[in-house]
Amino acid sequence: MRWDDLRIFLFVARHGGLTGAARALKIDPATVGRRITVLEASLDRALFAKSPQGYELTEEGARLLPRAEAMEADLRAGLEDLTGQDEGLTGAIRLGAPDGCANFLLPKICAEIARENPGLDIQILALPRVANLSRREADMAITVSPPKGGRLLVQKISDYGLHLAASRDYLARAEPIAGLEDLQPHPIVGYIPDMIFDEELDYLAPLGLSRVSLASTSVAVQVALLSLGGGVGMVHDFALPAAPQLQLVLADEIALTRSFYLVRHADDRRSPRMQRFATRLMQGMRAALQDAAT
C-alpha cells in the first residue's frame, strides 16, 4: 500500500466523489478511479459505496480514514521540521469563518499576520454556515458554538458583544424608542429566520421580535441596510467602527454576549506550522475583541 494511493483515498473521502478529488489533485478523474480500485484490491476491501450521489465511505473506509489522516499529519509535521520553525510561516492556510467575523474582524488581523510572514497565503472562506473541516473545505474554522462530535480540536477564543443599533438619520425621523415595547412598530433588520444555521445567531426571538422586515444571511448586508436607514437590528460591537452612521439603541437594556471558537483537525496538534498560526490568530482576535468592548 503506497502513500500516494492513501492520499488519493483521503481526497475522495473529503470531496465525496472522483470529480472533486481530481480537481483538487489536478489529475484526471479516471486516474483517481483507477487508483482507488487498485487500493481496494490491495486491501481486499471496498472502501467506498458508489452511487449517483457520489462516493460514501464504507465501514472499512471509515476505519481507514483516521489512520490515513494520522499518516498525513505525521508527514506534514516531518516536512515542517525539515524546513525549520525559525523562519516565517509559508504555504497556504484556509480559514473558514462566519460572515460577520470574516468581514469586520479578520481582515486587519490576517493582514498583520501576512505582513509578518511574507511567504504565507491566507485564504478567508466567508460562509453563512460552518466550514466543513472533515471534507477539508478549510484548514481551520471559527464558529459561534463548539462542535459536539468529530475528531476535532476546539479552543475558545473570546466572548464578544452585540447591541441594538440604527442609523442616526432613521432615529431622527422614526417614532422614539424608550423601551423594548416601543420596538414593535419599527422595521427590523436581521437574519432570514429559516436560514439561521446556529441558534446562537437567533438574536431577535428572545426579544419577542418575530417579523424581520429586511433580512439577509450576510451580516455585512445587514449592517449596510441599517446604515442606510432600513430599521433597527443587532450589530456586533466589533463591526460598529466600520459603520459610523449607526447609533446604539436601548444599550442599557439590550446587550448580548456570544463567543468565538477555533476548530481544527485533531491531528493539527502535531503541526508546528498550524499551531503557530492558530496561536497568532487567537492573539489577534482576542486583542481586537477586547478593544471593541472598551
N, C-alpha and C positions, 0 to 999 in steps of 0.2 A: 504494500500500500504506500503510494507516494504522496508527499505533502502537496504537490500540485493538484492531485485528484481531490484531496481533502479540502483544499482551498476552493475548488470549483463547487464541491458539495456545500460549503458554507455560503457561497454566493447564491446558489439555487434555493437553499433554505431561507435565506433572508429576503430574496426577491419573489419567492413563490412561483417561480417558473423559469424556463430556459431563456426567454427573450430578455427579461430584466437582468438576469445574471450575465448574459452575453454582452448586453450593452455596458454594464459596469466593468466587465473584464476586458471589453474591447476585442472580443473574438466572435466567431460565428456561432449562432445558436445550435447548429447541427454538431459542431465540435463539442459544445457543452454537453449535449445529449449523449454523444458517444463516450465522453469521459465518465459521466455518471453511470452509464451502462457497464463500463469496464470496472469501475469501483464496486458496483453492486455484485458483479460477477466474482470479483476477487474476494469479497466478503461472504458470498453465497447468501446475501440478504437483500431484500427490497428496502431501500431507504426512503423512497417516495411513493405515494399513491398518486397516480396520474389521472387527471380528469380534465374536461373542457375548461374548468375554472382555474386550473394551474396544477402545481406540484405541492402536495402536502406531505409532511414528514410522517412516515410510519412509526410504529412503536420502536423499531430498531433504529430508525433515523433519529428519533428524539433522544435515544440513549447515546448515540454517537455525537450529537451536536455539542454538548458541553465539553466533551473531551477534545473535539476539534477546535473549539474556541479557546480552550486552555493552551493547546499547542500553538495556536496563532498568537496568543498573548505572550507566551514564552519566547517565541521567535522575535516578536516586536521588541520585547524588553532586551533581548540579547543584542539586537541591532542598535538599539539606543545606547547600550553600554559601550559598544564599539565606537560610536560616533562621539561619545563623551557628553557629559552633562554640564560642563563649564561653558559651553557655547550657548548661544541663544536657541530658542525653540525654532524648529524648521518643519517643513511639510504643511499639510492642510489639516485643520480641525474644524469639523462642522458642529455647530451648536444650535439645537432646537430650543425655541422659546415662545411663550405666549406673545401675541401681537403687541400688547401694551409694553411689556418688558423689552421686546425687540426694537420697538420704535423710539421709546423715550429713555431707556436706561442703558442698553447695551452699546449703542454707537460710540459714546465717549469712552467707555471702559475698553472696548475692543480696539478702538483706535490707539489708545495708550499702550495696550499690550503689543499691538502690531509695531508701533514705533520702537518699543524695547526689543523686539525680535524681528528684524528686517526679513529674515528668511521664512517667517511664518505666514501662512494664508489662513485667515479666519472667515468662515462662512456662517452667516446667521440665517437660520431657517425660521422665518416668522410664520406661525401657524395659528389658526383658531381651534387648535386641538393639541394633544400631547404628541410629540415626535415619537415614532415607533423605533425604539432602540433595538429590539430583537431582530428587526429586519435591517439594521444598520442604516436607517434613514438619517441618523445623526450619530456623532461620537458620544455626545452627552446632551442632556436636556435640562432645561429649567422648567419646573412645574409649580403649581399652586397647591397641590396635595401630594403627600408622599405615596408612591405606588404601593399596593398591598401584596403583590406577587412578583415572581420572576427572580432571576439571578442578577440582582441589581445592587449597586452601592448608592445609598441615599444619604445626603448630608443637608441639614437645614442651613440655608444661607442667612436669612434675616427676615424679620417682620417688616411690613410696610403698611402705610395708612392710606385710606381713601376718604374723601369728603364730598358732600353735595356741592355742586357749583353751577353757575350760569353766567352768561356774559353780562357785563355792566349795562350794555345797551338794552338787553332783554329785561333786566331787572328794573330799569328806569321806566319802561313802558308797561310792564305787566302788573297784575294785582300783587300787593305786598305779601311777603311770606314771613309771618311772625311765629309760626309753629308748624308742626308736622301736618296738622289738619288742613292747613292752607295750601298744601301741595296738590290736592285733588284736581282743581281746575287747570293746572298748568300742564303743558305738553312735556312728556318725559322722554329723555334720550337714554338709550341703553342697549343691551344685547337683544338679539332676536330670541324671544323666550324659549322656543322649542329647539334652539340650536346651541344652548349653553352646555358646554361639554364637561363642566365640573361644577358641582353645587356650590363651591366656594366663590364662584363668579355670579351667583344669583343674589345681587345686591338689593334689588328692589322689592322682592316678595316680602321680606321681613318688615318692610316699611308700609305694607298694605297697598303698594302701587302695582296693580296687575296689568294696566294698559301701558304699552310703550309706543308712543306716537311716532317716534323716529328711531329706528333700530338698525344695528349693524353687528356683524360678527367681529368687526375691527374696532379696537379701542381708538386708533388714530382717526377713523371716520367719526366716531362718537365725539371725540374732542373737537374735531372740525365743526360738527353740527352745533355743538354747544357754543363754540367761539363765534359762530355766525348767527347766534340768537335763536337757535332752534327750540330751546326749552331749558329744562333743568335735568341734571344727571350726576351720577357718581363719577369722580375723577381720581385717578391715582395721584397722591401727593407729589411723586417724582415727575409727573407729567405737567404739573402746573407751570414751571418756568418756561415751557415751550408754548404756553397759551396765556400770555399776559392779559388778554381781554377778559379772562374768567375771574369771577369773584366767588368766594365761599358763601354758602347759604346754610343757615342753621348749624354753624360749625360746632357750637357747644352741645347741640342735641344729637347730631348725626355724625358719627365718626366710626369707621370700620377698620379693623385690623386683619390683615391676611399675611401669609408667609410664602416665601420662595424656597424651593428645594432644588439642589443639584442632584441629578440622577445620572449614574454612569453604569457601564458594564462592570460586573463584579471583578472580572479579570484585569480591569484597568489598575487595580492595586499594584500590579506587577510592572506597570509602565511609568518610569520616572517622568517621561515627557507629559503624559496625561495628568499625573499628579501635580507637576509644576504648573501646568496651565490651569487646572482646577483651583489650586491654591490662589494663584494670582487673580483669577476671575472672581472668586468669592471675596477676596480682599477688596477689590474694586467695587463690587456691588454693595458690600456692607458699608463702605465709606460713603458711597453715593446715597444710599438709603438713609443713613444717619444724617447726612446734610439735608435731605428732603424733609426729615422730621423736625428739624430745628428752625 
